[in-house]
Amino acid sequence: MYDSFIDYTYVVRIVKDSEGVAVTPSRGRGQRVGLTRSAILRAAIRLADRDGPGALTMRQIAAELDVEAMTLYHYVPNKTALLDGVVEHIIAETAPPHPAGASWRATLREFAGSLYATLTAHPNVIPLLVTQPAMTTRNLATTEAVLVSLQAAGFPPRRGLQIVHAVTGFVLGHALVEATARPSGTRDTPNAATTADAVDRELYPLMAEALSDDGAVDATTRFTVALDALLSGFDAS
C-alpha cells in the first residue's frame, strides 16, 4: 500500500502548530495548483505590511490566499518555519554589496543603505527580524562579501564580523525607531515635538535654529549622519 515506511509515517503524522490547530497532511492531497511556499511567504509579508506581525497566523494567511489553513502545511511545516521564511524573504530583498574596487567604507554604506531601504519598506516586519534572525544562504553571502572588503582593508575576519554585527544592529535599531515614531502608513513624517514650530525660540534658540532646516528632521539624513559617525569610529579603531 505504501512505497516505504516514510510514506506511511508522512500520511499518519499529526502536526499541531502553535495556534493549537491539529492537521494531518497527506501526500498530494489538499495541495492547490499554483500555490507555492514562495507565494505563501509573499502573502504573509503583505498581511504583515497591512495588519502588523500579529496577523501572521496560519488561519489569516490561508484566508488571504483563499485556501484552507491545513493546505499551508504542505509547504511550511509549522509557525516557526513560516516566520523564518518571512525573514528569509525580506532579507532576500536586500541588494548584496559589490565590494570589487570599492573601499570598505563604501561597501558598508551600500550594505547598510540597502538593508535600511528594505526595512523601511516593511516597517511592520522589523520586530520580527529583531526577534527571529535567520541564517540563510543569502544572508551568509552578503556578510561574506562585506568581510572580503574589510579584510582587504586590513580588518581580520573576527573584527570584520564584529563590525558587520554593529552596523546591522544600528540599522535595525534606527529603522525600528523611525517606524515607531511615525504614524502608520506614512514615511518621513516629522513628529510635532521635533518641528521648529513646537520649540520656544526664546528658551531653546539653538534647537529652534537646528530644526529650522528641514533636513534636520528628515529620516534619511539622520540615518546617513549617524552611519557616517559609526563608520568613522571603526576607522579610528
Phi and psi restraints in degrees (value plus and minus 20) as a CYANA .aco file:
   2 TYR   PHI    -133.3   -93.3
   2 TYR   PSI     125.2   165.2
   3 ASP   PHI     -89.7   -49.7
   3 ASP   PSI     -48.5    -8.5
   4 SER   PHI    -178.8  -138.8
   4 SER   PSI     148.0   188.0
   5 PHE   PHI     -82.0   -42.0
   5 PHE   PSI     -53.2   -13.2
   6 ILE   PHI     -82.1   -42.1
   6 ILE   PSI     -63.2   -23.2
   7 ASP   PHI     -79.6   -39.6
   7 ASP   PSI     -62.4   -22.4
   8 TYR   PHI     -84.3   -44.3
   8 TYR   PSI     -67.1   -27.1
   9 THR   PHI     -86.8   -46.8
   9 THR   PSI     -50.0   -10.0
  10 TYR   PHI     -84.4   -44.4
  10 TYR   PSI     -58.7   -18.7
  11 VAL   PHI     -90.3   -50.3
  11 VAL   PSI     -62.6   -22.6
  12 VAL   PHI    -112.1   -72.1
  12 VAL   PSI     -30.0    10.0
  13 ARG   PHI     -81.0   -41.0
  13 ARG   PSI     114.5   154.5
  14 ILE   PHI    -121.9   -81.9
  14 ILE   PSI     106.3   146.3
  15 VAL   PHI    -131.1   -91.1
  15 VAL   PSI     110.0   150.0
  16 LYS   PHI    -142.2  -102.2
  16 LYS   PSI      98.3   138.3
  17 ASP   PHI    -107.6   -67.6
  17 ASP   PSI     158.9   198.9
  18 SER   PHI     -87.6   -47.6
  18 SER   PSI     -33.0     7.0
  19 GLU   PHI    -112.4   -72.4
  19 GLU   PSI     -18.5    21.5
  20 GLY   PHI      61.5   101.5
  20 GLY   PSI      -2.4    37.6
  21 VAL   PHI    -114.2   -74.2
  21 VAL   PSI      98.8   138.8
  22 ALA   PHI    -110.9   -70.9
  22 ALA   PSI     112.1   152.1
  23 VAL   PHI    -154.8  -114.8
  23 VAL   PSI     135.1   175.1
  24 THR   PHI    -146.7  -106.7
  24 THR   PSI      66.0   106.0
  25 PRO   PHI     -86.5   -46.5
  25 PRO   PSI     119.0   159.0
  26 SER   PHI    -146.0  -106.0
  26 SER   PSI     124.1   164.1
  27 ARG   PHI     -81.2   -41.2
  27 ARG   PSI     104.2   144.2
  28 GLY   PHI      62.0   102.0
  28 GLY   PSI     -37.5     2.5
  29 ARG   PHI    -115.7   -75.7
  29 ARG   PSI     113.8   153.8
  30 GLY   PHI      70.4   110.4
  30 GLY   PSI     -27.0    13.0
  31 GLN   PHI     -98.6   -58.6
  31 GLN   PSI     115.6   155.6
  32 ARG   PHI    -116.5   -76.5
  32 ARG   PSI     114.1   154.1
  33 VAL   PHI     -80.2   -40.2
  33 VAL   PSI     110.0   150.0
  34 GLY   PHI      72.8   112.8
  34 GLY   PSI     -35.2     4.8
  35 LEU   PHI    -102.4   -62.4
  35 LEU   PSI     110.4   150.4
  36 THR   PHI    -153.9  -113.9
  36 THR   PSI     147.6   187.6
  37 ARG   PHI     -79.8   -39.8
  37 ARG   PSI     -62.2   -22.2
  38 SER   PHI     -81.7   -41.7
  38 SER   PSI     -61.2   -21.2
  39 ALA   PHI     -84.1   -44.1
  39 ALA   PSI     -57.6   -17.6
  40 ILE   PHI     -85.7   -45.7
  40 ILE   PSI     -63.4   -23.4
  41 LEU   PHI     -87.3   -47.3
  41 LEU   PSI     -58.5   -18.5
  42 ARG   PHI     -84.1   -44.1
  42 ARG   PSI     -59.3   -19.3
  43 ALA   PHI     -84.9   -44.9
  43 ALA   PSI     -58.9   -18.9
  44 ALA   PHI     -83.4   -43.4
  44 ALA   PSI     -60.7   -20.7
  45 ILE   PHI     -87.2   -47.2
  45 ILE   PSI     -61.8   -21.8
  46 ARG   PHI     -79.0   -39.0
  46 ARG   PSI     -62.6   -22.6
  47 LEU   PHI     -84.8   -44.8
  47 LEU   PSI     -63.9   -23.9
  48 ALA   PHI     -85.8   -45.8
  48 ALA   PSI     -61.3   -21.3
  49 ASP   PHI     -79.3   -39.3
  49 ASP   PSI     -58.8   -18.8
  50 ARG   PHI    -103.8   -63.8
  50 ARG   PSI     -63.7   -23.7
  51 ASP   PHI    -138.4   -98.4
  51 ASP   PSI     -20.8    19.2
  52 GLY   PHI      74.0   114.0
  52 GLY   PSI     143.0   183.0
  53 PRO   PHI     -83.8   -43.8
  53 PRO   PSI     -42.5    -2.5
  54 GLY   PHI     -84.3   -44.3
  54 GLY   PSI     -37.2     2.8
  55 ALA   PHI    -101.6   -61.6
  55 ALA   PSI     -24.6    15.4
  56 LEU   PHI    -101.8   -61.8
  56 LEU   PSI      51.4    91.4
  57 THR   PHI    -135.2   -95.2
  57 THR   PSI     136.3   176.3
  58 MET   PHI     -79.9   -39.9
  58 MET   PSI     -59.1   -19.1
  59 ARG   PHI     -83.2   -43.2
  59 ARG   PSI     -66.0   -26.0
  60 GLN   PHI     -91.5   -51.5
  60 GLN   PSI     -56.3   -16.3
  61 ILE   PHI     -86.3   -46.3
  61 ILE   PSI     -60.8   -20.8
  62 ALA   PHI     -81.6   -41.6
  62 ALA   PSI     -60.5   -20.5
  63 ALA   PHI     -84.9   -44.9
  63 ALA   PSI     -57.6   -17.6
  64 GLU   PHI     -81.4   -41.4
  64 GLU   PSI     -54.9   -14.9
  65 LEU   PHI    -114.8   -74.8
  65 LEU   PSI     -23.0    17.0
  66 ASP   PHI      40.0    80.0
  66 ASP   PSI      26.4    66.4
  67 VAL   PHI    -153.1  -113.1
  67 VAL   PSI     151.5   191.5
  68 GLU   PHI     -97.0   -57.0
  68 GLU   PSI     126.5   166.5
  69 ALA   PHI     -77.5   -37.5
  69 ALA   PSI     -56.7   -16.7
  70 MET   PHI     -80.1   -40.1
  70 MET   PSI     -49.9    -9.9
  71 THR   PHI     -82.3   -42.3
  71 THR   PSI     -53.4   -13.4
  72 LEU   PHI     -82.3   -42.3
  72 LEU   PSI     -48.6    -8.6
  73 TYR   PHI     -91.0   -51.0
  73 TYR   PSI     -29.3    10.7
  74 HIS   PHI     -94.3   -54.3
  74 HIS   PSI     -36.6     3.4
  75 TYR   PHI    -139.2   -99.2
  75 TYR   PSI     -52.7   -12.7
  76 VAL   PHI    -151.0  -111.0
  76 VAL   PSI     101.2   141.2
  77 PRO   PHI     -89.2   -49.2
  77 PRO   PSI     -46.3    -6.3
  78 ASN   PHI    -182.1  -142.1
  78 ASN   PSI     159.1   199.1
  79 LYS   PHI     -84.3   -44.3
  79 LYS   PSI     -59.2   -19.2
  80 THR   PHI     -81.4   -41.4
  80 THR   PSI     -63.9   -23.9
  81 ALA   PHI     -83.1   -43.1
  81 ALA   PSI     -55.5   -15.5
  82 LEU   PHI     -83.4   -43.4
  82 LEU   PSI     -68.8   -28.8
  83 LEU   PHI     -85.6   -45.6
  83 LEU   PSI     -58.8   -18.8
  84 ASP   PHI     -80.1   -40.1
  84 ASP   PSI     -60.8   -20.8
  85 GLY   PHI     -85.8   -45.8
  85 GLY   PSI     -58.2   -18.2
  86 VAL   PHI     -82.1   -42.1
  86 VAL   PSI     -66.4   -26.4
  87 VAL   PHI     -81.1   -41.1
  87 VAL   PSI     -63.9   -23.9
  88 GLU   PHI     -77.9   -37.9
  88 GLU   PSI     -64.0   -24.0
  89 HIS   PHI     -85.8   -45.8
  89 HIS   PSI     -60.4   -20.4
  90 ILE   PHI     -85.2   -45.2
  90 ILE   PSI     -66.8   -26.8
  91 ILE   PHI     -81.0   -41.0
  91 ILE   PSI     -54.3   -14.3
  92 ALA   PHI     -84.3   -44.3
  92 ALA   PSI     -40.9    -0.9
  93 GLU   PHI     -95.6   -55.6
  93 GLU   PSI     -35.7     4.3
  94 THR   PHI     -98.1   -58.1
  94 THR   PSI     103.2   143.2
  95 ALA   PHI     -89.4   -49.4
  95 ALA   PSI     110.3   150.3
  96 PRO   PHI     -88.0   -48.0
  96 PRO   PSI     124.6   164.6
  97 PRO   PHI     -89.9   -49.9
  97 PRO   PSI     138.6   178.6
  98 HIS   PHI    -139.1   -99.1
  98 HIS   PSI      64.6   104.6
  99 PRO   PHI     -93.6   -53.6
  99 PRO   PSI     -33.2     6.8
 100 ALA   PHI     -76.5   -36.5
 100 ALA   PSI      94.3   134.3
 101 GLY   PHI      61.1   101.1
 101 GLY   PSI     -29.1    10.9
 102 ALA   PHI    -112.2   -72.2
 102 ALA   PSI     131.3   171.3
 103 SER   PHI     -91.0   -51.0
 103 SER   PSI     140.9   180.9
 104 TRP   PHI     -82.8   -42.8
 104 TRP   PSI     -53.7   -13.7
 105 ARG   PHI     -85.5   -45.5
 105 ARG   PSI     -63.9   -23.9
 106 ALA   PHI     -85.5   -45.5
 106 ALA   PSI     -58.1   -18.1
 107 THR   PHI     -83.5   -43.5
 107 THR   PSI     -64.1   -24.1
 108 LEU   PHI     -87.8   -47.8
 108 LEU   PSI     -56.3   -16.3
 109 ARG   PHI     -83.2   -43.2
 109 ARG   PSI     -63.1   -23.1
 110 GLU   PHI     -83.8   -43.8
 110 GLU   PSI     -64.9   -24.9
 111 PHE   PHI     -81.6   -41.6
 111 PHE   PSI     -69.2   -29.2
 112 ALA   PHI     -85.6   -45.6
 112 ALA   PSI     -61.9   -21.9
 113 GLY   PHI     -85.1   -45.1
 113 GLY   PSI     -60.1   -20.1
 114 SER   PHI     -87.4   -47.4
 114 SER   PSI     -62.3   -22.3
 115 LEU   PHI     -84.4   -44.4
 115 LEU   PSI     -61.6   -21.6
 116 TYR   PHI     -82.9   -42.9
 116 TYR   PSI     -62.4   -22.4
 117 ALA   PHI     -82.8   -42.8
 117 ALA   PSI     -59.8   -19.8
 118 THR   PHI     -85.1   -45.1
 118 THR   PSI     -64.6   -24.6
 119 LEU   PHI     -86.3   -46.3
 119 LEU   PSI     -61.7   -21.7
 120 THR   PHI     -91.0   -51.0
 120 THR   PSI     -39.3     0.7
 121 ALA   PHI     -97.4   -57.4
 121 ALA   PSI     -39.0     1.0
 122 HIS   PHI    -153.4  -113.4
 122 HIS   PSI      41.9    81.9
 123 PRO   PHI     -79.4   -39.4
 123 PRO   PSI     -52.5   -12.5
 124 ASN   PHI     -90.7   -50.7
 124 ASN   PSI     -35.8     4.2
 125 VAL   PHI    -115.0   -75.0
 125 VAL   PSI     -30.7     9.3
 126 ILE   PHI     -75.2   -35.2
 126 ILE   PSI     -67.1   -27.1
 127 PRO   PHI     -78.0   -38.0
 127 PRO   PSI     -51.3   -11.3
 128 LEU   PHI     -87.7   -47.7
 128 LEU   PSI     -59.1   -19.1
 129 LEU   PHI     -88.3   -48.3
 129 LEU   PSI     -49.1    -9.1
 130 VAL   PHI     -92.8   -52.8
 130 VAL   PSI     -60.8   -20.8
 131 THR   PHI    -114.8   -74.8
 131 THR   PSI     -33.6     6.4
 132 GLN   PHI    -152.0  -112.0
 132 GLN   PSI      40.2    80.2
 133 PRO   PHI     -84.1   -44.1
 133 PRO   PSI     121.0   161.0
 134 ALA   PHI    -139.7   -99.7
 134 ALA   PSI     112.6   152.6
 135 MET   PHI    -113.2   -73.2
 135 MET   PSI      68.4   108.4
 136 THR   PHI    -125.8   -85.8
 136 THR   PSI     143.8   183.8
 137 THR   PHI     -79.5   -39.5
 137 THR   PSI     -62.1   -22.1
 138 ARG   PHI     -84.5   -44.5
 138 ARG   PSI     -61.2   -21.2
 139 ASN   PHI     -83.0   -43.0
 139 ASN   PSI     -64.8   -24.8
 140 LEU   PHI     -84.8   -44.8
 140 LEU   PSI     -60.3   -20.3
 141 ALA   PHI     -84.6   -44.6
 141 ALA   PSI     -60.4   -20.4
 142 THR   PHI     -85.2   -45.2
 142 THR   PSI     -65.2   -25.2
 143 THR   PHI     -81.8   -41.8
 143 THR   PSI     -61.9   -21.9
 144 GLU   PHI     -81.8   -41.8
 144 GLU   PSI     -60.6   -20.6
 145 ALA   PHI     -82.2   -42.2
 145 ALA   PSI     -60.0   -20.0
 146 VAL   PHI     -88.2   -48.2
 146 VAL   PSI     -61.0   -21.0
 147 LEU   PHI     -83.0   -43.0
 147 LEU   PSI     -55.8   -15.8
 148 VAL   PHI     -80.2   -40.2
 148 VAL   PSI     -64.9   -24.9
 149 SER   PHI     -85.3   -45.3
 149 SER   PSI     -61.1   -21.1
 150 LEU   PHI     -88.1   -48.1
 150 LEU   PSI     -58.8   -18.8
 151 GLN   PHI     -85.1   -45.1
 151 GLN   PSI     -58.8   -18.8
 152 ALA   PHI     -82.2   -42.2
 152 ALA   PSI     -45.9    -5.9
 153 ALA   PHI    -110.4   -70.4
 153 ALA   PSI     -18.6    21.4
 154 GLY   PHI      83.7   123.7
 154 GLY   PSI     -18.9    21.1
 155 PHE   PHI    -105.3   -65.3
 155 PHE   PSI     103.8   143.8
 156 PRO   PHI     -86.0   -46.0
 156 PRO   PSI     138.6   178.6
 157 PRO   PHI     -72.9   -32.9
 157 PRO   PSI     -63.0   -23.0
 158 ARG   PHI     -83.0   -43.0
 158 ARG   PSI     -65.1   -25.1
 159 ARG   PHI     -85.1   -45.1
 159 ARG   PSI     -59.0   -19.0
 160 GLY   PHI     -81.0   -41.0
 160 GLY   PSI     -62.1   -22.1
 161 LEU   PHI     -86.2   -46.2
 161 LEU   PSI     -55.9   -15.9
 162 GLN   PHI     -81.3   -41.3
 162 GLN   PSI     -59.7   -19.7
 163 ILE   PHI     -86.6   -46.6
 163 ILE   PSI     -63.3   -23.3
 164 VAL   PHI     -79.9   -39.9
 164 VAL   PSI     -64.4   -24.4
 165 HIS   PHI     -83.0   -43.0
 165 HIS   PSI     -60.2   -20.2
 166 ALA   PHI     -84.5   -44.5
 166 ALA   PSI     -64.1   -24.1
 167 VAL   PHI     -86.9   -46.9
 167 VAL   PSI     -62.3   -22.3
 168 THR   PHI     -82.1   -42.1
 168 THR   PSI     -64.0   -24.0
 169 GLY   PHI     -82.6   -42.6
 169 GLY   PSI     -59.8   -19.8
 170 PHE   PHI     -81.5   -41.5
 170 PHE   PSI     -66.6   -26.6
 171 VAL   PHI     -83.7   -43.7
 171 VAL   PSI     -65.6   -25.6
 172 LEU   PHI     -80.5   -40.5
 172 LEU   PSI     -65.9   -25.9
 173 GLY   PHI     -84.1   -44.1
 173 GLY   PSI     -64.1   -24.1
 174 HIS   PHI     -84.6   -44.6
 174 HIS   PSI     -64.7   -24.7
 175 ALA   PHI     -84.6   -44.6
 175 ALA   PSI     -57.8   -17.8
 176 LEU   PHI     -86.4   -46.4
 176 LEU   PSI     -62.5   -22.5
 177 VAL   PHI     -82.7   -42.7
 177 VAL   PSI     -64.7   -24.7
 178 GLU   PHI     -83.8   -43.8
 178 GLU   PSI     -61.2   -21.2
 179 ALA   PHI     -86.4   -46.4
 179 ALA   PSI     -54.9   -14.9
 180 THR   PHI     -95.6   -55.6
 180 THR   PSI     -54.3   -14.3
 181 ALA   PHI     -95.5   -55.5
 181 ALA   PSI     -51.1   -11.1
 182 ARG   PHI    -113.9   -73.9
 182 ARG   PSI     130.5   170.5
 183 PRO   PHI     -80.5   -40.5
 183 PRO   PSI     130.9   170.9
 184 SER   PHI     -77.9   -37.9
 184 SER   PSI     113.5   153.5
 185 GLY   PHI      65.0   105.0
 185 GLY   PSI     -15.0    25.0
 186 THR   PHI    -138.8   -98.8
 186 THR   PSI     143.4   183.4
 187 ARG   PHI    -154.0  -114.0
 187 ARG   PSI     115.3   155.3
 188 ASP   PHI      36.1    76.1
 188 ASP   PSI      15.2    55.2
 189 THR   PHI    -106.3   -66.3
 189 THR   PSI      98.0   138.0
 190 PRO   PHI     -87.3   -47.3
 190 PRO   PSI     116.5   156.5
 191 ASN   PHI     -92.5   -52.5
 191 ASN   PSI     126.2   166.2
 192 ALA   PHI     -77.3   -37.3
 192 ALA   PSI     -52.2   -12.2
 193 ALA   PHI     -95.5   -55.5
 193 ALA   PSI     -29.6    10.4
 194 THR   PHI    -134.6   -94.6
 194 THR   PSI      -5.9    34.1
 195 THR   PHI    -119.9   -79.9
 195 THR   PSI     133.1   173.1
 196 ALA   PHI     -79.8   -39.8
 196 ALA   PSI     -56.1   -16.1
 197 ASP   PHI     -85.3   -45.3
 197 ASP   PSI     -43.1    -3.1
 198 ALA   PHI    -107.0   -67.0
 198 ALA   PSI     -24.0    16.0
 199 VAL   PHI    -126.6   -86.6
 199 VAL   PSI     111.5   151.5
 200 ASP   PHI     -91.7   -51.7
 200 ASP   PSI      92.3   132.3
 201 ARG   PHI     -87.1   -47.1
 201 ARG   PSI     -45.8    -5.8
 202 GLU   PHI     -92.8   -52.8
 202 GLU   PSI     -61.6   -21.6
 203 LEU   PHI    -102.8   -62.8
 203 LEU   PSI     -54.3   -14.3
 204 TYR   PHI    -151.0  -111.0
 204 TYR   PSI      46.0    86.0
 205 PRO   PHI     -83.3   -43.3
 205 PRO   PSI     -58.5   -18.5
 206 LEU   PHI     -89.5   -49.5
 206 LEU   PSI     -60.3   -20.3
 207 MET   PHI     -83.7   -43.7
 207 MET   PSI     -62.4   -22.4
 208 ALA   PHI     -83.8   -43.8
 208 ALA   PSI     -59.9   -19.9
 209 GLU   PHI     -85.8   -45.8
 209 GLU   PSI     -61.8   -21.8
 210 ALA   PHI     -83.7   -43.7
 210 ALA   PSI     -60.6   -20.6
 211 LEU   PHI     -98.9   -58.9
 211 LEU   PSI     -31.0     9.0
 212 SER   PHI     -89.9   -49.9
 212 SER   PSI     -40.4    -0.4
 213 ASP   PHI    -107.5   -67.5
 213 ASP   PSI      99.1   139.1
 214 ASP   PHI     -76.8   -36.8
 214 ASP   PSI     -51.1   -11.1
 215 GLY   PHI     -84.1   -44.1
 215 GLY   PSI     -42.4    -2.4
 216 ALA   PHI     -87.5   -47.5
 216 ALA   PSI     -43.8    -3.8
 217 VAL   PHI    -130.9   -90.9
 217 VAL   PSI     -10.0    30.0
 218 ASP   PHI    -101.7   -61.7
 218 ASP   PSI     109.5   149.5
 219 ALA   PHI     -80.8   -40.8
 219 ALA   PSI     -60.3   -20.3
 220 THR   PHI     -85.3   -45.3
 220 THR   PSI     -60.1   -20.1
 221 THR   PHI     -83.9   -43.9
 221 THR   PSI     -65.4   -25.4
 222 ARG   PHI     -79.1   -39.1
 222 ARG   PSI     -61.7   -21.7
 223 PHE   PHI     -83.9   -43.9
 223 PHE   PSI     -66.5   -26.5
 224 THR   PHI     -84.2   -44.2
 224 THR   PSI     -64.1   -24.1
 225 VAL   PHI     -82.0   -42.0
 225 VAL   PSI     -66.2   -26.2
 226 ALA   PHI     -86.4   -46.4
 226 ALA   PSI     -59.2   -19.2
 227 LEU   PHI     -84.6   -44.6
 227 LEU   PSI     -63.7   -23.7
 228 ASP   PHI     -81.0   -41.0
 228 ASP   PSI     -59.9   -19.9
 229 ALA   PHI     -84.3   -44.3
 229 ALA   PSI     -60.9   -20.9
 230 LEU   PHI     -83.6   -43.6
 230 LEU   PSI     -65.5   -25.5
 231 LEU   PHI     -85.9   -45.9
 231 LEU   PSI     -54.1   -14.1
 232 SER   PHI     -83.1   -43.1
 232 SER   PSI     -55.7   -15.7
 233 GLY   PHI     -84.7   -44.7
 233 GLY   PSI     -57.6   -17.6
 234 PHE   PHI     -86.3   -46.3
 234 PHE   PSI     -58.2   -18.2
 235 ASP   PHI     -81.8   -41.8
 235 ASP   PSI     -61.4   -21.4
 236 ALA   PHI     -89.4   -49.4
 236 ALA   PSI     -48.1    -8.1
